[in-house]
């Protein structure tokens, strides 16, 4: 979730001023407790491991960073009362406000230093937050690679209330990144105290006693894949502005069940899938918004990849065969939009306020005749008359209906058969991708910050999300040029040039499909829910239940 100064105008956040509970104005008679149905539980709230949108929603409910992102995508000071930046914008000095943890301890500069060093040294998916691929913290590349000690990371406590952060280069989206949960503080005494008692921070068997809050709510109850509960944090520095007494997240795997709960007044907010859109779309509680997730096919083309997919004509043929507009209009029906390229819309804007997608070329189109022509050419080059490919996907919405649609589209290509490999949980898909146990995978990326590089860096050599092992030296050089360019207009042009490389005739490592929409039921008595296309998807601190 990056943006800075003038760059802050960079993404779409919808503030939904509508309410919940199908036919009831006081959903479930829960007073001012917001009741939400969620399809998936969390993986972890420990900043070493937190990586999913749901993880970040939960962390953001009970913790906070130096900055926050408001409903208009503007950066505001959160735990930072103020900050100063040097002339070349590489050294930021933050003054912390008088804030407390839920146990009464003051929030100090060392809480950030400890948290950052800990994650930079031991983090999993988001260890790269500190590198030049993201926040550009001085020595971040070497610390995360184990070449330098965590103490050499560019962050230090000047005193209890003064924090200095040094960047490796000017980073236009830096301030908004500080609203991303990976940058949040952790109370060292609390975490190390748990470890001495043989426990771990965020232990799911006793989570209420294994996390500490410095945000608007305190986590009070957790049952894996069942319920997560919070109460208002009276020690929160801005507690007077928090209108909810608490939040209850019920994990309901079946959206049909959660919709029935909503209709009967037992919950305030629930997402629904495409099968339910027609039922609710004309009602006052139905809302459709654009989310930031971009879904795409990724080809396994590295040393462990599929020999047929190493042929560029086969890869391009698959792209031309899929009718993205038909998919979003007639299958998903939830506000999703067809992808134009390897970037979502309403997400990143240039210095003149223009959407990136409106300034870049459109790379995705549908042409079945051209697809068959390319496919036949590829078969001839491979010396075969037909091929079989495995499609990996997870059996959840919107992946499941999208995968079935893709299979039906590709069935129109003569000489191609698709073997469907559906998995039940996200972890299974991720593990198979990590093991390179796939030919094609239907996957997604949710932007961490409002800048094209949050997507473009995914395809660099060695990036952990580059499961297909795409390797293009020209592309990597272009990304390196982007990272060193300080002129905003030139940098923007370099981003467009990098994206163009991905869709040159002999490339196509990915096939962008659609940007996720969100069909959601919200009670008419609920106001102030914030939905962001980058960073943490849903923010609840300003919700009011009337």
C-alpha positions in Angstrom: 0.0 0.0 0.0 2.4 2.6 -1.1 2.0 6.2 -1.9 3.7 9.4 -0.8 3.1 13.1 -0.8 1.6 13.9 -4.2 1.9 10.2 -5.0 -0.7 9.5 -2.4 -3.5 10.0 -4.9 -2.8 6.5 -6.1 -5.5 3.9 -5.6 -9.1 3.2 -5.2 -10.7 2.8 -1.8 -14.4 2.6 -1.6 -16.1 3.8 1.6 -19.4 1.9 1.8 -22.0 4.0 3.6 -24.6 1.3 3.7 -25.7 -1.2 6.2 -26.4 -4.8 7.0 -28.7 -7.5 8.0 -31.2 -8.5 5.3 -34.4 -7.6 7.0 -33.3 -6.4 10.4 -31.9 -3.0 11.5 -30.1 -4.4 14.5 -28.4 -7.5 13.0 -28.5 -10.3 15.5 -29.3 -7.9 18.3 -25.6 -7.7 18.9 -25.7 -4.0 20.0 -22.7 -2.2 18.6 -20.7 -5.4 17.9 -20.1 -5.8 14.2 -20.8 -9.3 13.1 -19.0 -10.4 9.9 -19.1 -13.7 8.0 -15.7 -14.6 6.5 -15.2 -17.5 4.1 -11.6 -18.2 5.2 -9.8 -18.1 8.5 -6.3 -16.8 9.1 -2.9 -18.5 8.6 -1.0 -16.3 11.1 -1.0 -13.0 12.9 2.8 -13.2 13.6 4.4 -10.7 11.3 7.0 -13.3 10.4 4.3 -15.3 8.7 1.2 -13.2 8.1 0.7 -13.0 4.3 -3.0 -13.3 3.3 -5.6 -10.6 3.1 -7.5 -12.1 6.1 -4.2 -12.2 8.1 -3.8 -8.5 7.5 -7.4 -7.7 8.3 -7.1 -9.3 11.7 -3.7 -7.7 12.4 -4.9 -4.3 11.4 -7.9 -4.6 13.7 -5.6 -4.9 16.8 -2.4 -3.3 15.7 -1.3 -0.2 13.9 1.7 1.3 12.2 3.4 4.7 11.9 0.9 5.7 9.2 -2.5 4.7 8.0 -4.5 5.0 4.8 -7.8 6.8 5.0 -11.0 6.2 3.0 -9.7 8.6 0.3 -6.4 6.7 0.1 -4.6 9.6 1.8 -1.7 8.8 4.2 -2.3 10.0 7.7 -0.2 9.9 10.9 -1.1 6.9 13.1 1.4 6.0 15.8 3.7 8.7 14.4 2.7 12.1 15.7 5.0 13.7 13.1 7.9 13.1 10.8 10.7 14.9 9.0 12.6 13.9 5.9 16.0 15.0 4.6 16.5 16.8 1.3 17.1 13.7 -0.8 14.2 11.8 0.8 16.3 8.9 2.1 16.2 9.6 5.9 12.9 9.8 7.7 12.8 10.8 11.4 9.5 10.0 13.1 8.3 11.3 16.5 5.9 8.8 18.1 2.7 9.9 19.8 2.0 8.9 23.4 0.4 5.5 22.6 0.1 2.4 24.7 -0.1 -1.3 24.3 -3.2 -3.0 25.6 -1.1 -4.2 28.7 -0.3 -0.5 29.5 3.3 -0.5 28.2 4.2 2.6 26.1 4.7 2.1 22.4 8.4 3.0 21.8 10.7 3.4 18.9 12.4 0.1 19.9 9.2 -1.7 19.3 9.6 -0.9 15.6 13.3 -1.7 15.6 12.7 -5.0 17.2 9.9 -6.0 14.9 11.7 -5.0 11.7 14.9 -6.7 12.6 13.0 -9.8 13.6 11.1 -10.1 10.3 14.0 -9.1 8.1 16.0 -11.9 9.6 13.4 -14.6 10.0 10.4 -13.6 7.9 8.8 -15.8 5.4 6.6 -14.5 2.5 7.1 -10.8 3.5 10.8 -10.8 4.4 11.3 -9.0 1.1 9.3 -6.0 2.5 12.7 -4.5 3.5 14.5 -5.0 0.2 14.8 -2.8 -2.8 11.8 -4.8 -4.2 9.5 -3.0 -1.8 10.4 -0.6 1.1 14.1 0.0 0.0 15.4 0.0 3.6 19.2 0.5 3.8 21.0 -2.8 3.9 17.6 -4.6 3.5 18.9 -6.8 0.7 21.9 -8.0 2.6 20.2 -8.4 5.9 17.4 -10.6 4.4 20.0 -12.6 2.5 22.0 -13.2 5.7 25.0 -11.2 4.5 24.7 -8.6 7.1 23.4 -8.6 10.7 19.9 -7.4 11.6 21.5 -4.6 13.6 22.7 -3.1 10.3 19.2 -2.7 8.9 18.5 1.0 8.3 16.3 1.6 11.3 17.3 2.8 14.8 15.8 4.3 17.9 17.2 7.7 18.7 15.3 7.7 22.0 12.0 6.2 23.2 9.9 8.5 21.1 12.2 9.1 18.1 12.7 6.6 15.3 15.1 7.1 12.3 14.7 5.1 9.1 17.2 5.2 6.3 16.4 4.2 2.8 18.8 2.8 0.1 17.2 5.3 -2.4 14.3 7.7 -2.6 11.1 5.7 -2.6 8.0 7.6 -3.7 5.5 5.2 -2.0 7.4 4.8 1.3 5.0 6.6 3.7 2.0 4.5 2.6 4.0 1.3 3.0 4.3 2.1 6.7 0.6 1.4 6.9 1.2 -2.2 5.7 1.1 -4.7 8.6 4.6 -6.1 8.0 5.9 -2.7 9.2 4.0 -2.7 12.5 5.7 -2.7 15.9 6.0 -5.6 18.3 6.6 -5.4 22.1 9.9 -7.1 22.6 9.4 -7.8 26.3 6.0 -9.4 25.6 7.2 -11.6 22.7 10.4 -12.8 24.5 8.4 -13.4 27.6 6.1 -15.8 25.7 9.1 -17.6 24.3 10.5 -18.0 27.8 7.2 -19.6 28.8 7.5 -22.0 25.9 4.8 -20.2 23.8 4.9 -18.3 20.5 3.5 -15.0 19.6 0.1 -15.5 18.0 -0.2 -19.1 19.2 -3.5 -20.3 17.8 -4.2 -22.5 20.8 -4.3 -19.5 23.2 -4.2 -16.5 20.9 -6.1 -14.1 23.1 -3.2 -14.3 25.6 -0.5 -14.5 22.9 -1.0 -11.2 21.1 -0.7 -7.6 22.2 -2.7 -4.7 20.8 -1.8 -1.1 20.0 -4.7 -0.6 17.6 -8.4 0.1 17.9 -9.4 -3.4 19.1 -8.1 -6.2 21.4 -8.4 -9.8 20.3 -10.4 -11.6 22.9 -11.3 -15.0 21.4 -10.0 -17.2 18.7 -11.1 -20.7 17.5 -9.4 -21.8 14.3 -11.8 -21.9 11.3 -14.7 -20.9 13.6 -14.6 -17.4 15.2 -12.4 -14.4 15.9 -13.6 -11.9 18.4 -12.4 -8.4 19.4 -13.4 -5.8 21.9 -12.7 -2.1 21.8 -9.2 -1.2 23.0 -9.6 1.4 25.8 -5.8 2.0 25.7 -5.9 3.0 22.1 -4.7 6.5 21.6 -7.8 7.4 19.5 -10.3 5.4 21.5 -12.8 8.2 21.7 -13.3 7.9 17.9 -14.0 4.1 17.9 -17.8 3.7 17.9 -18.0 -0.1 17.9 -17.9 -2.1 21.2 -16.4 -5.0 19.3 -16.1 -7.2 16.2 -17.1 -10.8 15.7 -15.8 -12.6 12.6 -17.6 -15.9 12.0 -15.8 -18.3 9.6 -18.5 -19.6 7.4 -17.2 -21.7 4.5 -20.4 -21.8 2.6 -21.6 -18.4 1.4 -25.1 -19.7 1.0 -25.1 -20.3 4.8 -23.7 -16.8 5.5 -26.3 -15.3 3.2 -29.1 -17.0 5.2 -27.5 -15.7 8.4 -27.6 -12.3 6.9 -31.3 -12.6 5.9 -32.2 -13.8 9.4 -30.4 -10.9 11.0 -27.5 -12.9 12.5 -24.7 -11.0 10.7 -24.0 -7.5 9.4 -21.7 -8.1 6.5 -21.1 -11.1 4.2 -19.6 -11.6 0.8 -21.6 -13.6 -1.7 -20.6 -15.5 -4.8 -21.8 -15.3 -8.4 -24.6 -17.9 -7.8 -26.3 -15.5 -5.4 -25.8 -12.2 -7.2 -29.0 -12.3 -9.2 -31.0 -12.9 -6.0 -29.7 -9.9 -4.2 -28.5 -7.4 -6.8 -31.6 -5.3 -6.8 -31.8 -4.9 -3.0 -30.6 -2.0 -0.8 -28.1 -4.2 1.0 -26.3 -5.4 -2.2 -22.9 -3.7 -2.9 -20.5 -4.4 -5.7 -17.0 -3.0 -5.5 -13.7 -3.4 -7.3 -10.9 -5.1 -5.3 -7.2 -5.1 -6.1 -6.6 -8.8 -6.7 -5.5 -9.7 -10.3 -6.1 -13.3 -11.3 -3.9 -14.8 -13.9 -2.5 -18.0 -15.4 1.2 -18.6 -14.7 3.1 -21.1 -16.9 5.7 -23.4 -15.5 8.5 -22.8 -18.1 11.7 -23.2 -16.1 14.0 -26.2 -15.8 11.2 -28.2 -14.1 8.5 -26.9 -16.4 6.4 -28.4 -19.1 8.2 -29.0 -22.4 5.1 -28.0 -24.4 4.7 -24.7 -22.6 8.2 -23.7 -23.5 6.8 -23.0 -26.9 5.6 -19.3 -27.0 2.9 -20.0 -29.6 1.2 -22.5 -27.3 1.3 -19.9 -24.5 -0.1 -17.1 -26.6 -2.8 -19.4 -28.1 -4.1 -20.1 -24.6 -4.3 -16.3 -23.9 -6.2 -15.6 -27.1 -8.6 -18.5 -26.5 -10.1 -17.2 -23.2 -13.0 -14.7 -23.4 -12.4 -12.6 -20.4 -15.4 -10.4 -20.9 -17.7 -13.4 -21.0 -16.1 -14.7 -17.8 -16.7 -11.5 -15.8 -20.1 -10.7 -17.2 -21.8 -14.1 -17.2 -19.9 -16.3 -14.8 -18.5 -14.2 -12.0 -21.1 -11.4 -12.1 -19.6 -9.7 -9.0 -18.1 -6.5 -10.3 -15.0 -8.2 -11.6 -13.4 -6.6 -14.7 -11.5 -8.2 -17.6 -7.8 -7.7 -17.4 -6.1 -5.5 -20.0 -2.5 -6.4 -18.9 -0.4 -7.4 -15.9 -1.9 -4.6 -13.8 -5.3 -3.9 -12.2 -7.2 -0.8 -12.9 -8.2 2.0 -10.5 -5.1 1.2 -8.5 -2.0 3.1 -9.5 -1.9 6.7 -11.0 0.8 8.8 -12.6 1.8 12.3 -11.5 -1.1 13.7 -13.5 -3.6 11.5 -11.9 -4.1 9.1 -14.8 -4.8 5.5 -14.2 -1.8 3.3 -15.2 -4.1 1.1 -17.3 -5.2 4.1 -19.3 -1.6 5.1 -20.1 -0.4 1.6 -21.0 -1.1 -0.6 -24.0 -3.9 -3.2 -23.9 -2.3 -6.6 -24.2 -5.2 -9.0 -23.6 -7.8 -9.8 -26.3 -9.9 -12.7 -27.5 -9.7 -14.2 -30.9 -10.4 -18.0 -31.2 -9.4 -18.2 -34.8 -6.0 -16.6 -34.1 -5.7 -18.8 -31.0 -6.2 -21.9 -33.1 -3.7 -20.6 -35.7 -1.1 -20.0 -33.0 -1.8 -23.4 -31.4 -1.4 -25.3 -34.7 1.8 -23.5 -35.3 3.1 -24.4 -31.9 2.1 -28.1 -32.4 4.0 -28.2 -35.7 7.1 -26.7 -34.1 6.9 -29.3 -31.3 6.3 -32.1 -33.7 3.1 -33.4 -32.1 -0.6 -33.4 -33.0 -2.0 -32.9 -29.5 -1.0 -32.1 -26.0 -2.3 -32.5 -22.5 -1.8 -29.8 -19.8 -2.6 -29.8 -16.1 -4.4 -26.7 -14.7 -3.9 -26.2 -10.9 -6.5 -24.2 -9.1 -8.1 -24.0 -5.7 -11.7 -25.0 -5.2 -12.9 -21.7 -3.8 -14.6 -18.6 -5.2 -13.8 -17.1 -7.6 -11.1 -19.6 -8.6 -13.4 -22.6 -9.0 -15.9 -21.1 -11.4 -13.2 -19.3 -13.3 -11.2 -22.5 -13.7 -14.2 -24.4 -15.0 -14.8 -21.6 -17.5 -11.2 -21.6 -18.6 -11.4 -25.4 -19.2 -14.5 -24.9 -21.3 -12.8 -22.2 -23.4 -9.6 -24.1 -24.0 -11.7 -27.2 -25.0 -12.4 -25.2 -28.2 -8.7 -25.5 -29.2 -8.4 -28.6 -31.3 -5.5 -30.7 -30.1 -5.6 -29.5 -26.5 -6.9 -31.4 -23.4 -6.9 -29.9 -19.9 -6.5 -32.0 -16.8 -8.0 -30.2 -13.9 -6.1 -30.3 -10.6 -8.3 -28.7 -7.9 -7.1 -28.4 -4.4 -9.2 -27.5 -1.3 -7.0 -25.0 0.5 -4.7 -22.2 -0.4 -1.8 -23.9 1.2 -2.1 -26.9 -1.1 -1.9 -24.6 -4.2 0.9 -22.6 -2.8 2.9 -25.7 -1.9 2.4 -27.2 -5.4 3.5 -24.0 -6.9 6.5 -23.9 -4.7 7.4 -27.5 -5.7 6.8 -26.6 -9.4 4.2 -29.4 -9.4 2.0 -27.8 -12.1 1.9 -27.0 -15.8 -0.4 -24.0 -15.5 -1.6 -22.5 -12.3 -4.6 -20.1 -11.8 -3.2 -17.7 -9.2 -3.6 -14.2 -8.0 -1.7 -11.3 -6.5 -3.1 -8.6 -4.2 -1.1 -5.3 -4.4 0.8 -4.3 -1.3 1.1 -0.7 -2.4 -0.2 1.5 -5.1 2.6 1.4 -7.6 3.1 -0.7 -10.8 6.2 -2.4 -9.3 4.2 -4.4 -6.8 3.2 -6.5 -9.9 6.1 -6.0 -12.2 8.7 -7.3 -9.7 6.8 -10.6 -9.4 8.3 -11.7 -12.7 11.9 -11.0 -11.9 14.3 -13.9 -11.8 14.4 -15.5 -8.4 11.3 -13.7 -7.0 9.5 -16.1 -4.7 6.2 -15.6 -6.5 7.8 -16.4 -9.9 6.7 -20.0 -9.7 7.0 -20.5 -13.4 10.7 -19.5 -13.3 10.4 -16.8 -16.0 13.9 -15.6 -16.8 14.5 -12.6 -19.0 17.6 -10.5 -18.6 16.2 -7.6 -20.6 13.1 -7.6 -18.3 15.3 -7.7 -15.1 17.4 -4.9 -16.4 14.3 -2.8 -17.0 13.1 -3.4 -13.4 16.5 -2.4 -12.1 16.3 0.8 -14.1 12.8 1.5 -12.6 14.2 1.1 -9.1 17.0 3.6 -9.7 15.0 6.2 -11.6 13.9 9.2 -9.5 12.1 11.2 -12.2 8.5 10.2 -11.9 7.6 10.6 -15.6 10.6 8.6 -16.8 10.0 6.0 -14.2 6.4 5.6 -15.3 7.5 5.1 -18.9 10.0 2.4 -17.8 7.1 0.6 -16.0 5.2 0.5 -19.3 8.3 -0.7 -21.2 8.8 -3.5 -18.6 5.2 -4.7 -18.9 5.5 -4.6 -22.7 8.4 -7.1 -22.5 6.1 -9.6 -20.8 3.9 -9.7 -23.8 6.4 -9.7 -26.6 5.7 -12.5 -29.1 8.3 -14.9 -27.7 7.4 -14.3 -24.0 3.9 -14.5 -22.4 5.0 -16.1 -19.0 1.6 -15.1 -17.6 -2.0 -14.7 -18.9 -3.9 -12.0 -17.0 -7.6 -12.8 -16.8 -9.6 -10.6 -14.4 -9.5 -8.2 -11.5 -11.6 -9.3 -8.7 -14.9 -7.7 -7.9 -16.6 -8.0 -4.5 -20.3 -8.8 -4.2 -21.1 -8.0 -0.6 -24.2 -7.7 1.5 -24.0 -4.9 4.1 -26.8 -4.0 6.5 -28.5 -0.7 6.1 -27.5 0.3 9.6 -23.7 0.0 8.9 -21.6 2.9 7.9 -17.9 3.6 7.4 -16.6 0.3 6.1 -13.4 1.0 4.1 -12.5 -1.3 1.2 -9.0 -0.8 -0.3 -7.6 -2.1 -3.6 -4.2 -2.5 -2.1 -2.6 -3.4 1.3 -5.2 -4.4 3.9 -8.5 -5.1 2.0 -11.0 -4.2 4.8 -10.6 -1.6 7.6 -13.1 -1.6 10.4 -11.9 1.1 12.8 -14.3 3.8 11.5 -17.4 1.5 11.2 -20.5 2.7 13.0 -23.5 0.4 13.7 -26.6 2.4 14.0 
